[in-house]
Amino acid sequence: MSQPAPQARLTVRGAITLGVGAMVGAGIFALLGQTGAIAGSAVWLSFLLAGLMSAALGYTLVKFAIHLPSSGGLIAYVEHGYRSRRLVGVTAWLGYLTAVVVVGAMVSASFGDYAAVLIADGPPGGWLSKLCASVLVLAGAWVTVSGPRLVDHVQSVIVGLLLVVFAIFVVGTLSQLDPSLLAPSTYPGAGDIVASVALTFFAFLGFGVISFAGADLRRPRRDMPIAMYTALAITTVLYVAVALGVFGTLSVDEVVAAGPRAIAVAAEPALGHAGYVMMAGAALLATSSSVTATLYAGRALTSSLAASGTFPPPFGSGTRLGRHGGLVITAALMIAFVTVLGIDALASIGSAVSLAVFVLVAVAAFRLRSELQASPVLTASAAGISGFVLAWFVVDLYSAQRRSFWLMLALVALAVAIDAVWTRRRSRSG
């Protein structure tokens, strides 16, 4: 039975808002245009299916978190579930590079696009956009350094404001919805919808952040399930409602053309220019909230992995980088990724590799179902469904986005190489 964390300072409300804040910024603003290009007006269905798959995977995380409350989150669960040190090491690097660095970079890039437009009507992906994204990463790192209590308060305020703004958007757009734009006859084939589920799953990746808060919760056995399922339920309902509002107001071509600004553009017909400004402001809040939550998770993850020897000492607290070395490295990598890659590439790469890590966790949960006191049906379903979606998406990625496919393989190769080099150096010094 798990014991209360000795220095727990994160409330269950804080864990819920941490998860919602991470998910909302990573998904609904950044991905609507790209997902619409694949799933068309059926994006709402894609979000619903991704939410259900996330709930199944969330069940496996909850079972692990109750049995093994740790700031290492899902990487600690992989380590507990497999004997292969090489598999655990590579998975740790992949999980860190995708669920933390790539997610943070993509959301920062989305923030930069909105900020550049509002400040000087700058183009998406331009120098001003990248500058604003970099400033956001630095600000999020400062909030994270200030500790869990400030993260709790900041996330609670931001998420509360977002829910109010989204409620106004949903009521305004759904009241003037054009049903013909959402007619099933306009949907693409089932294969395209299935392929899009992996992409919309990227919008839910923030639920993994909750697992990193296990060591900060007072009563993990009680608080973790509440935080996980509540955050997923709120986010799923929000995503489906917003997708219906956007695609019921704009045509698919208009959504794709608007890209990460699709929600703000969709608000204008119903709410006027004030609606556009309101949703643009909400985008800035949502993405800043998501980056802060991701950096919070990254600090906990790198500290845990450095302590176990899986990551080099600079990711921990005992080097010249100071006690926040992992956070410094993470922020620097996020800024580098923002500078080099665009949103589309970041989303595709992050979706596939992150889902692969979650599949490994689900398989581990099934293997350890007796130890975790977990349902064999639910753990098998989580592993089977997510594995099927991952395989389908990778095949579709190879067919439709060859560059992203090779970048994904390059990221996997990078993780393998980094782990091999660090393992060799550690064995020599040991």
C-alpha positions as CSV (number, residue, x, y, z in Angstrom):
1,M,0.0,0.0,0.0
2,S,1.4,3.4,-1.0
3,Q,2.3,5.9,1.7
4,P,1.7,9.6,1.7
5,A,4.6,11.5,0.1
6,P,6.7,12.9,2.9
7,Q,6.9,16.4,1.4
8,A,3.8,16.4,-0.7
9,R,2.8,19.9,-1.7
10,L,0.6,19.4,-4.7
11,T,-3.2,19.2,-4.1
12,V,-5.5,17.0,-6.1
13,R,-7.0,20.2,-7.6
14,G,-3.5,21.2,-8.6
15,A,-2.9,17.8,-10.3
16,I,-6.2,18.1,-12.2
17,T,-5.3,21.6,-13.4
18,L,-1.8,20.6,-14.2
19,G,-3.1,17.8,-16.5
20,V,-5.8,19.9,-18.1
21,G,-3.4,22.8,-18.6
22,A,-0.8,20.5,-20.2
23,M,-3.4,18.9,-22.5
24,V,-5.3,21.9,-23.7
25,G,-2.3,23.9,-24.7
26,A,-0.8,21.0,-26.6
27,G,-3.8,20.1,-28.5
28,I,-6.8,22.1,-29.4
29,F,-4.9,25.2,-30.5
30,A,-2.0,23.6,-32.2
31,L,-3.5,20.6,-34.0
32,L,-6.9,21.5,-35.4
33,G,-5.6,22.5,-38.8
34,Q,-3.3,19.5,-39.2
35,T,-5.9,17.0,-38.0
36,G,-8.5,18.6,-40.2
37,A,-6.3,17.8,-43.3
38,I,-6.6,14.1,-42.4
39,A,-10.0,13.6,-40.7
40,G,-11.9,16.4,-42.3
41,S,-15.1,17.4,-40.5
42,A,-14.9,14.2,-38.5
43,V,-12.2,15.7,-36.2
44,W,-14.7,15.7,-33.3
45,L,-14.9,11.9,-33.6
46,S,-11.2,11.6,-33.8
47,F,-10.9,13.5,-30.5
48,L,-13.6,11.4,-28.9
49,L,-11.8,8.1,-29.9
50,A,-8.4,9.5,-28.7
51,G,-10.0,10.5,-25.4
52,L,-11.3,7.0,-24.9
53,M,-7.9,5.5,-25.7
54,S,-6.3,7.9,-23.3
55,A,-8.7,6.9,-20.6
56,A,-7.7,3.2,-21.1
57,L,-4.0,4.2,-21.0
58,G,-4.7,6.4,-18.0
59,Y,-6.0,3.4,-16.1
60,T,-2.6,1.7,-16.5
61,L,-0.8,4.8,-15.3
62,V,-3.1,5.1,-12.3
63,K,-2.5,1.5,-11.3
64,F,1.3,2.1,-11.5
65,A,1.1,5.4,-9.7
66,I,-0.8,3.9,-6.8
67,H,1.6,1.0,-6.5
68,L,4.7,3.0,-7.3
69,P,4.3,6.7,-6.6
70,S,7.3,8.4,-8.1
71,S,8.4,11.6,-9.7
72,G,9.8,9.5,-12.5
73,G,6.3,8.9,-13.8
74,L,5.7,6.6,-16.8
75,I,9.5,6.1,-17.3
76,A,9.7,4.6,-13.8
77,Y,6.9,2.3,-14.7
78,V,8.7,1.0,-17.8
79,E,11.8,0.5,-15.6
80,H,9.7,-1.5,-13.1
81,G,8.0,-3.5,-15.8
82,Y,11.0,-4.7,-17.9
83,R,14.3,-6.4,-17.1
84,S,16.2,-5.1,-20.2
85,R,18.3,-2.2,-19.1
86,R,18.8,-1.2,-22.8
87,L,15.1,-1.1,-23.4
88,V,14.5,1.0,-20.3
89,G,17.3,3.4,-21.2
90,V,16.2,3.9,-24.8
91,T,12.6,4.3,-23.7
92,A,13.6,6.9,-21.0
93,W,15.4,9.0,-23.7
94,L,12.6,8.6,-26.1
95,G,10.0,9.5,-23.5
96,Y,12.0,12.5,-22.4
97,L,12.7,13.8,-25.9
98,T,9.1,13.4,-27.1
99,A,6.7,13.8,-24.1
100,V,8.8,16.6,-22.7
101,V,11.0,18.3,-25.2
102,V,9.0,17.9,-28.5
103,V,5.7,18.6,-26.8
104,G,7.1,21.7,-25.1
105,A,8.7,22.9,-28.3
106,M,5.5,22.4,-30.3
107,V,3.3,24.2,-27.8
108,S,5.9,27.0,-27.5
109,A,5.8,27.3,-31.3
110,S,2.1,27.7,-31.3
111,F,2.3,30.4,-28.6
112,G,4.9,32.2,-30.7
113,D,2.7,32.2,-33.8
114,Y,-0.2,33.7,-31.9
115,A,2.0,36.2,-30.1
116,A,3.7,37.3,-33.4
117,V,0.4,38.0,-35.0
118,L,-0.9,40.0,-32.1
119,I,2.3,42.0,-31.6
120,A,3.2,42.9,-35.2
121,D,1.0,40.8,-37.5
122,G,4.1,38.6,-38.0
123,P,4.0,35.4,-40.1
124,P,3.8,31.9,-38.5
125,G,7.3,30.4,-37.9
126,G,9.1,33.7,-38.4
127,W,11.8,35.2,-36.3
128,L,9.4,37.0,-34.0
129,S,7.4,33.9,-33.5
130,K,10.5,31.9,-32.5
131,L,11.6,34.7,-30.2
132,C,8.3,34.8,-28.4
133,A,8.4,31.0,-28.1
134,S,11.8,31.1,-26.5
135,V,10.7,33.8,-24.0
136,L,7.8,31.6,-23.0
137,V,10.1,28.6,-22.3
138,L,12.3,30.8,-20.1
139,A,9.3,32.2,-18.2
140,G,7.9,28.6,-17.7
141,A,11.2,27.5,-16.4
142,W,11.2,30.4,-13.8
143,V,7.7,29.4,-12.6
144,T,8.8,25.7,-12.3
145,V,11.9,26.7,-10.3
146,S,9.6,28.5,-7.9
147,G,8.1,25.2,-6.8
148,P,4.9,23.1,-6.9
149,R,2.9,25.6,-4.9
150,L,3.3,28.4,-7.4
151,V,2.7,25.9,-10.3
152,D,-0.5,24.8,-8.5
153,H,-1.7,28.4,-8.1
154,V,-0.7,29.6,-11.6
155,Q,-2.2,26.5,-13.3
156,S,-5.5,26.8,-11.3
157,V,-5.9,30.5,-12.3
158,I,-5.1,29.9,-16.0
159,V,-7.2,26.8,-16.4
160,G,-10.2,28.5,-14.7
161,L,-10.0,31.4,-17.1
162,L,-9.7,29.0,-20.0
163,L,-12.8,27.1,-19.1
164,V,-14.8,30.3,-18.9
165,V,-13.5,31.5,-22.3
166,F,-14.1,28.1,-23.9
167,A,-17.6,28.0,-22.5
168,I,-18.3,31.4,-24.2
169,F,-16.8,30.1,-27.5
170,V,-18.8,26.8,-27.4
171,V,-22.1,28.5,-26.7
172,G,-21.5,31.2,-29.3
173,T,-20.4,28.8,-32.1
174,L,-22.8,25.9,-31.5
175,S,-25.7,28.3,-31.4
176,Q,-24.9,29.3,-35.0
177,L,-23.7,25.9,-36.2
178,D,-24.2,24.9,-39.8
179,P,-25.2,21.1,-39.7
180,S,-24.3,20.6,-43.3
181,L,-20.6,21.2,-42.6
182,L,-20.7,18.3,-40.1
183,A,-22.8,15.9,-42.2
184,P,-21.4,12.3,-42.2
185,S,-21.4,12.4,-46.0
186,T,-18.5,14.9,-45.7
187,Y,-16.4,12.5,-43.6
188,P,-13.3,10.8,-45.1
189,G,-12.8,7.0,-45.0
190,A,-12.5,5.0,-41.7
191,G,-8.8,4.5,-42.4
192,D,-8.1,8.3,-42.4
193,I,-10.1,8.7,-39.1
194,V,-8.1,5.9,-37.5
195,A,-4.8,7.4,-38.7
196,S,-5.9,10.8,-37.2
197,V,-6.5,9.3,-33.8
198,A,-2.7,9.0,-33.2
199,L,-2.4,12.7,-34.1
200,T,-5.3,13.8,-31.8
201,F,-3.8,11.6,-29.1
202,F,-0.9,14.1,-29.1
203,A,-3.5,16.6,-27.8
204,F,-4.0,14.3,-24.7
205,L,-0.3,13.7,-24.0
206,G,-0.6,16.1,-21.0
207,F,-2.4,13.4,-19.0
208,G,1.0,11.7,-18.7
209,V,2.2,14.8,-16.8
210,I,-0.1,13.8,-13.9
211,S,1.8,10.6,-13.4
212,F,5.0,12.6,-12.7
213,A,3.2,14.3,-9.8
214,G,2.7,11.0,-7.9
215,A,5.5,11.8,-5.4
216,D,4.0,15.3,-4.7
217,L,0.5,14.2,-3.9
218,R,-0.5,13.7,-0.3
219,R,-2.5,10.5,-0.8
220,P,-1.6,9.0,-4.2
221,R,-4.0,6.1,-3.8
222,R,-7.0,8.4,-3.5
223,D,-5.8,11.5,-5.3
224,M,-4.2,10.0,-8.5
225,P,-7.4,8.3,-9.9
226,I,-9.5,11.5,-9.2
227,A,-6.9,13.7,-10.9
228,M,-6.4,11.4,-13.9
229,Y,-10.0,10.7,-14.8
230,T,-11.3,14.1,-14.0
231,A,-8.6,15.8,-16.2
232,L,-9.3,13.4,-19.1
233,A,-13.1,13.8,-18.8
234,I,-12.9,17.6,-18.8
235,T,-10.5,17.7,-21.7
236,T,-12.3,15.2,-23.9
237,V,-15.6,17.0,-23.5
238,L,-13.9,20.3,-24.2
239,Y,-12.1,19.0,-27.3
240,V,-15.2,17.5,-28.8
241,A,-17.3,20.6,-28.2
242,V,-14.7,22.9,-29.6
243,A,-14.1,20.7,-32.7
244,L,-17.9,20.7,-33.4
245,G,-18.0,24.5,-33.0
246,V,-15.0,25.1,-35.3
247,F,-15.9,22.6,-38.1
248,G,-19.6,23.6,-37.8
249,T,-18.6,27.2,-38.5
250,L,-15.8,26.9,-41.0
251,S,-15.2,24.6,-43.9
252,V,-12.4,22.1,-43.7
253,D,-10.3,24.1,-46.2
254,E,-10.7,27.2,-44.1
255,V,-9.7,25.4,-40.9
256,V,-6.6,23.9,-42.6
257,A,-5.6,27.3,-44.0
258,A,-6.0,28.9,-40.6
259,G,-3.7,26.3,-39.0
260,P,-3.1,26.9,-35.2
261,R,-5.3,30.1,-35.4
262,A,-8.4,28.1,-36.4
263,I,-10.2,28.6,-33.1
264,A,-9.7,32.3,-33.2
265,V,-10.9,32.5,-36.8
266,A,-14.0,30.4,-36.0
267,A,-14.9,32.7,-33.1
268,E,-15.1,35.7,-35.4
269,P,-18.4,34.9,-37.3
270,A,-20.3,34.3,-34.0
271,L,-18.6,36.7,-31.6
272,G,-17.1,39.4,-33.9
273,H,-13.6,40.7,-33.7
274,A,-13.8,40.6,-29.9
275,G,-14.2,36.9,-30.2
276,Y,-11.0,36.6,-32.3
277,V,-9.1,38.6,-29.7
278,M,-10.6,36.6,-26.9
279,M,-9.6,33.3,-28.3
280,A,-6.2,34.6,-29.3
281,G,-5.7,35.6,-25.7
282,A,-6.9,32.2,-24.6
283,A,-4.4,30.5,-26.9
284,L,-1.6,32.5,-25.2
285,L,-2.8,31.4,-21.8
286,A,-3.4,27.8,-22.8
287,T,0.0,27.3,-24.4
288,S,1.8,29.1,-21.6
289,S,0.0,26.8,-19.1
290,S,1.0,23.7,-21.1
291,V,4.7,24.7,-21.4
292,T,4.8,25.3,-17.6
293,A,3.2,21.9,-16.9
294,T,5.6,20.1,-19.3
295,L,8.7,21.8,-17.8
296,Y,7.4,20.8,-14.3
297,A,7.2,17.1,-15.5
298,G,10.5,17.4,-17.2
299,R,12.3,18.6,-14.0
300,A,10.8,15.7,-12.0
301,L,11.7,13.2,-14.7
302,T,15.3,14.2,-15.3
303,S,16.0,14.4,-11.5
304,S,14.7,10.9,-11.0
305,L,16.5,9.4,-13.9
306,A,19.8,11.2,-13.0
307,A,19.5,9.8,-9.5
308,S,19.1,6.3,-10.8
309,G,22.0,6.6,-13.2
310,T,19.8,6.3,-16.3
311,F,20.7,9.9,-17.3
312,P,24.1,11.6,-16.8
313,P,24.7,13.6,-13.6
314,P,24.2,17.1,-15.3
315,F,20.5,16.2,-15.4
316,G,20.4,16.0,-11.6
317,S,21.4,18.4,-8.9
318,G,25.1,17.8,-8.2
319,T,26.9,19.5,-11.1
320,R,28.0,22.9,-12.2
321,L,24.6,23.4,-13.7
322,G,23.2,23.6,-10.2
323,R,20.3,21.8,-8.6
324,H,18.1,22.5,-11.6
325,G,20.4,21.1,-14.2
326,G,17.8,19.0,-15.8
327,L,15.4,21.9,-16.2
328,V,18.2,24.1,-17.7
329,I,19.0,21.4,-20.3
330,T,15.3,20.8,-21.0
331,A,14.6,24.5,-21.6
332,A,17.6,24.8,-23.9
333,L,16.6,21.7,-26.0
334,M,13.0,23.1,-26.3
335,I,14.4,26.4,-27.6
336,A,16.6,24.5,-30.1
337,F,13.8,22.4,-31.4
338,V,11.5,25.4,-31.8
339,T,14.3,27.1,-33.8
340,V,14.9,24.2,-36.2
341,L,11.5,22.4,-36.7
342,G,8.0,23.5,-37.6
343,I,4.7,22.6,-35.8
344,D,3.7,19.9,-38.3
345,A,6.9,17.9,-38.0
346,L,6.9,18.2,-34.2
347,A,3.4,17.0,-34.0
348,S,3.9,13.9,-36.2
349,I,7.2,12.9,-34.6
350,G,5.9,13.4,-31.1
351,S,2.6,11.6,-31.7
352,A,4.2,8.3,-33.0
353,V,7.1,8.1,-30.5
354,S,5.1,9.1,-27.5
355,L,2.4,6.6,-28.2
356,A,5.0,3.9,-28.5
357,V,6.2,4.7,-25.0
358,F,2.6,4.5,-23.7
359,V,2.2,1.2,-25.5
360,L,5.2,-0.2,-23.6
361,V,3.7,1.0,-20.3
362,A,0.3,-0.6,-21.1
363,V,2.1,-3.9,-22.0
364,A,4.0,-3.7,-18.7
365,A,0.8,-3.1,-16.8
366,F,-0.8,-6.2,-18.4
367,R,2.3,-8.3,-17.5
368,L,2.2,-7.1,-13.9
369,R,-1.6,-7.0,-13.6
370,S,-1.6,-9.3,-10.5
371,E,1.0,-7.2,-8.7
372,L,-0.8,-3.9,-9.7
373,Q,-4.2,-5.4,-8.9
374,A,-5.3,-4.3,-12.3
375,S,-8.0,-5.6,-14.6
376,P,-6.6,-8.0,-17.3
377,V,-9.4,-6.9,-19.7
378,L,-8.7,-3.1,-19.3
379,T,-4.9,-3.5,-19.5
380,A,-5.0,-5.8,-22.5
381,S,-7.5,-3.4,-24.2
382,A,-5.2,-0.4,-23.5
383,A,-2.2,-2.2,-25.0
384,G,-4.1,-3.7,-28.0
385,I,-6.0,-0.6,-29.0
386,S,-3.0,1.8,-28.7
387,G,-0.7,-0.6,-30.4
388,F,-3.1,-0.9,-33.4
389,V,-3.5,2.9,-33.7
390,L,0.3,3.3,-33.5
391,A,0.9,0.8,-36.3
392,W,-1.7,2.3,-38.5
393,F,-0.4,5.8,-38.0
394,V,3.2,4.8,-38.7
395,V,2.2,3.2,-42.0
396,D,0.1,6.3,-42.9
397,L,3.0,8.6,-41.9
398,Y,5.3,6.7,-44.3
399,S,2.8,7.1,-47.1
400,A,1.7,10.7,-46.6
401,Q,4.6,12.5,-44.7
402,R,7.8,10.7,-45.7
403,R,10.0,13.5,-44.2
404,S,8.3,13.2,-40.8
405,F,8.6,9.4,-40.9
406,W,12.4,9.6,-41.4
407,L,12.7,12.3,-38.7
408,M,10.9,10.0,-36.4
409,L,13.3,7.2,-37.1
410,A,16.2,9.6,-36.7
411,L,14.9,10.5,-33.2
412,V,14.7,6.8,-32.3
413,A,18.3,6.3,-33.6
414,L,19.4,9.3,-31.6
415,A,17.9,7.9,-28.4
416,V,19.7,4.6,-29.0
417,A,23.0,6.3,-29.7
418,I,22.8,8.5,-26.6
419,D,21.9,5.6,-24.3
420,A,24.8,3.5,-25.8
421,V,27.3,6.3,-25.3
422,W,26.2,7.1,-21.7
423,T,26.1,3.4,-20.8
424,R,29.7,2.9,-22.0
425,R,30.9,5.9,-20.2
426,R,29.2,4.9,-17.0
427,S,30.6,1.4,-17.1
428,R,34.1,2.8,-17.6
429,S,33.9,5.2,-14.7
430,G,32.2,2.6,-12.5
